[in-house]
Amino acid sequence: MRPLAFILSTTIACRTSSSTSDTTSDGRPQHSAIYSEECARPPEITFVEPLCRDGVARFTVQAFGLSVRDGMVFQVGTLQDGTPWTDAYPLLITAVSCDMNVLEASLTVGVPPADAVPGESTPFACTDYDGGTLTFAMAVFTFPDGALDDCIVWGADPDACHYQEPLE
């Protein structure tokens, strides 16, 4: 699990306050986040954009939910030589507005299978993405426990692709 300070520093610009209303009766600091009703939407992936150009596959995901912490992209397909291949790589929050989170991931495509680095590169080529031969699953997870928040599956064979949380 990532340290909280790292998550906060990479996802939102934090405010500071020094008013006396931000302390408890014994003088200890007390801070709370207040969200309006319009910001309090249930967790949900609302937009996914896969794009493959110039040797890089990029995924942009928008997910609503105050508890979204990060996510994963899963892709399943068959390489040009007929070898079945599966990748999984992280989606990291790059922007937050109200309770809408933008999560993104990118990886180098078209590397030899032996040189593929999990989370960084894949042997799939842009023609695999553009040709509709891959199946994808996107999952977003909650903060702080990392539980599955929402998941969406699409592509060549969505019925064959199921996300299952790891057993602990």
C-alpha positions as CSV (number, residue, x, y, z in Angstrom):
1,M,0.0,0.0,0.0
2,R,1.3,3.5,-0.9
3,P,1.9,5.9,1.9
4,L,-1.0,8.4,2.4
5,A,1.3,11.4,1.9
6,F,2.3,10.1,-1.6
7,I,-1.3,9.6,-2.6
8,L,-2.3,13.1,-1.5
9,S,0.7,14.8,-3.1
10,T,0.1,13.1,-6.5
11,T,-3.7,13.5,-6.7
12,I,-4.9,16.7,-5.1
13,A,-3.6,20.1,-4.1
14,C,-4.2,20.2,-0.3
15,R,-5.4,23.3,1.5
16,T,-4.0,24.4,4.8
17,S,-6.0,26.2,7.5
18,S,-5.1,27.8,10.8
19,S,-8.5,29.0,12.1
20,T,-9.4,28.1,15.7
21,S,-12.4,26.2,14.5
22,D,-10.0,23.6,13.1
23,T,-9.0,22.4,16.6
24,T,-10.6,20.2,19.2
25,S,-11.6,21.5,22.7
26,D,-8.2,20.5,24.0
27,G,-6.4,22.4,21.2
28,R,-5.4,19.5,19.0
29,P,-5.7,20.0,15.2
30,Q,-8.9,18.7,13.7
31,H,-9.5,18.6,10.0
32,S,-12.4,17.3,8.0
33,A,-13.4,17.2,4.4
34,I,-17.0,18.3,3.6
35,Y,-18.5,17.3,0.3
36,S,-21.8,18.6,-0.9
37,E,-24.7,16.2,-1.9
38,E,-23.9,16.7,-5.6
39,C,-20.4,15.3,-5.0
40,A,-21.5,12.3,-3.1
41,R,-22.2,9.9,-6.0
42,P,-22.0,6.1,-5.7
43,P,-18.7,4.5,-7.0
44,E,-18.9,4.0,-10.8
45,I,-16.6,3.9,-13.8
46,T,-18.3,6.4,-16.2
47,F,-15.8,6.7,-19.1
48,V,-13.0,4.6,-20.6
49,E,-10.8,5.6,-23.5
50,P,-8.2,3.2,-24.8
51,L,-5.9,4.7,-27.4
52,C,-2.8,3.2,-29.1
53,R,-0.5,5.4,-31.2
54,D,3.2,5.7,-31.9
55,G,4.0,2.5,-30.1
56,V,2.2,3.4,-26.8
57,A,-1.1,2.2,-25.5
58,R,-2.8,4.8,-23.2
59,F,-5.9,4.3,-21.1
60,T,-7.9,7.1,-19.5
61,V,-10.6,6.2,-17.1
62,Q,-13.1,8.5,-15.3
63,A,-14.5,7.1,-12.1
64,F,-16.9,8.7,-9.6
65,G,-16.7,7.9,-5.9
66,L,-15.0,9.6,-3.0
67,S,-13.3,6.4,-2.1
68,V,-11.5,5.6,-5.4
69,R,-7.8,5.2,-4.8
70,D,-6.4,3.5,-7.9
71,G,-7.2,0.8,-10.4
72,M,-6.0,-1.9,-12.8
73,V,-6.2,-2.6,-16.5
74,F,-6.4,-6.2,-17.5
75,Q,-6.0,-7.2,-21.2
76,V,-6.3,-10.6,-22.7
77,G,-5.6,-11.7,-26.3
78,T,-3.5,-13.8,-28.6
79,L,-0.2,-12.7,-30.0
80,Q,0.6,-12.7,-33.7
81,D,2.3,-16.1,-33.4
82,G,-0.8,-17.6,-31.7
83,T,0.5,-17.5,-28.1
84,P,-2.2,-16.6,-25.5
85,W,-1.1,-13.5,-23.5
86,T,-2.5,-11.6,-20.5
87,D,-1.3,-8.3,-19.1
88,A,-2.2,-6.4,-16.0
89,Y,-1.0,-2.9,-15.1
90,P,-1.9,-0.1,-12.7
91,L,-4.1,2.8,-13.3
92,L,-3.0,5.8,-11.2
93,I,-5.1,8.9,-10.3
94,T,-3.9,11.9,-12.3
95,A,-6.7,14.3,-11.5
96,V,-9.6,14.8,-8.9
97,S,-12.5,17.2,-9.2
98,C,-15.3,16.9,-6.6
99,D,-15.6,13.1,-6.5
100,M,-14.7,12.5,-10.2
101,N,-11.3,10.8,-10.5
102,V,-9.2,10.6,-13.7
103,L,-7.0,7.5,-13.7
104,E,-4.4,6.9,-16.4
105,A,-2.0,4.2,-17.6
106,S,0.3,3.8,-20.5
107,L,2.7,1.1,-21.7
108,T,5.0,0.5,-24.6
109,V,3.5,-1.9,-27.2
110,G,5.1,-4.4,-29.6
111,V,8.0,-5.6,-27.5
112,P,9.2,-9.2,-27.8
113,P,7.4,-11.4,-25.2
114,A,10.7,-12.2,-23.4
115,D,11.3,-8.4,-23.0
116,A,7.8,-7.4,-21.7
117,V,8.0,-5.7,-18.3
118,P,4.8,-6.0,-16.2
119,G,3.1,-2.6,-16.0
120,E,5.5,-1.0,-18.5
121,S,5.3,-2.9,-21.8
122,T,3.4,-5.6,-23.7
123,P,3.9,-7.7,-26.8
124,F,0.5,-6.6,-28.1
125,A,0.8,-4.2,-31.0
126,C,-1.4,-1.2,-31.9
127,T,-3.0,-3.4,-34.6
128,D,-4.3,-5.6,-31.8
129,Y,-5.9,-2.6,-30.0
130,D,-7.3,-1.1,-33.3
131,G,-8.4,-4.5,-34.7
132,G,-10.7,-5.4,-31.8
133,T,-8.9,-8.6,-31.0
134,L,-8.3,-7.9,-27.3
135,T,-10.6,-8.2,-24.3
136,F,-10.2,-5.6,-21.5
137,A,-11.3,-5.3,-17.9
138,M,-10.9,-2.1,-15.9
139,A,-11.2,-2.1,-12.1
140,V,-11.1,0.7,-9.6
141,F,-10.3,0.1,-5.9
142,T,-11.3,1.9,-2.7
143,F,-9.2,3.8,-0.2
144,P,-7.9,2.8,2.3
145,D,-8.8,-1.0,2.1
146,G,-8.1,-1.7,-1.6
147,A,-11.5,-3.4,-2.1
148,L,-13.0,-3.6,-5.6
149,D,-15.1,-0.5,-6.2
150,D,-16.3,-1.0,-9.7
151,C,-15.3,-3.0,-12.8
152,I,-16.1,-2.9,-16.5
153,V,-15.3,-5.5,-19.2
154,W,-15.4,-5.0,-23.0
155,G,-13.7,-6.1,-26.2
156,A,-13.4,-9.2,-28.3
157,D,-14.8,-11.7,-25.7
158,P,-16.1,-10.0,-22.6
159,D,-17.9,-13.1,-21.4
160,A,-14.6,-15.0,-21.1
161,C,-12.9,-12.2,-19.0
162,H,-13.9,-12.0,-15.4
163,Y,-12.1,-10.0,-12.6
164,Q,-11.9,-11.8,-9.3
165,E,-10.3,-10.3,-6.2
166,P,-7.3,-12.2,-4.9
167,L,-7.9,-14.4,-1.9
168,E,-6.2,-13.2,1.3
